[in-house]
Amino acid sequence: MNILLLGGIGSGKSEALNILREEYSANIIEADKVAHFLYEKDRAGYTALRSVFGDIILDDKKNIDRKKLGDILYYDKEKLKLVNSIIHPLVYEEIRNRLLENRLNVVEQALMPDNKDIYDEIWYLYTDIEIRTERLILSRGLEKERIEQIIEKQPKESEFESIADKIIQNNGSRSDLEKNIREALR
């Protein structure tokens, strides 16, 4: 079974993944980590990004400097669209390659999926905005204004809910989340 787990920043996706890994032996695939893998030297993402930006996005060791790249993309929406059109298909293909047969596979990402055809179910991890904000202040030391900026750039709850097969509530304790995941897997 292939599940896509969606949720905004601070929704508890990492905790949900830990539960799925520890209690259900799920094969976990995190889209951000896949993208970072593709940014490594001589991988497809590295080559593609370097052909678009040249050496301006590289650090002194010729690795992609994600902060430099992020700064460019934050201010230039056209370049962001271009990069997404290049990287998203590569990430999708790599995720597809990492899915294991006859196993519970859970793919986590914060953004809306470009391709949904490989998933049996799409789960949206819902957490109240106040709880998300509190978690991010405590766990990452982010300022409230910065959290609001990040959340504003992410898909809205209604967008996630519109494609979700199941909505997993995560406003309580870890044991509440464990129970909600157990129910979703039935």
Secondary structure as UniProt FT lines:
FT   STRAND          2..6
FT   TURN            9..10
FT   HELIX           13..24
FT   STRAND          27..30
FT   HELIX           31..38
FT   TURN            41..42
FT   HELIX           44..53
FT   HELIX           54..57
FT   TURN            60..61
FT   HELIX           66..75
FT   HELIX           77..98
FT   TURN            101..102
FT   STRAND          105..109
FT   TURN            117..118
FT   STRAND          121..126
FT   HELIX           129..140
FT   HELIX           144..153
FT   HELIX           157..163
FT   STRAND          166..169
FT   HELIX           174..185
//
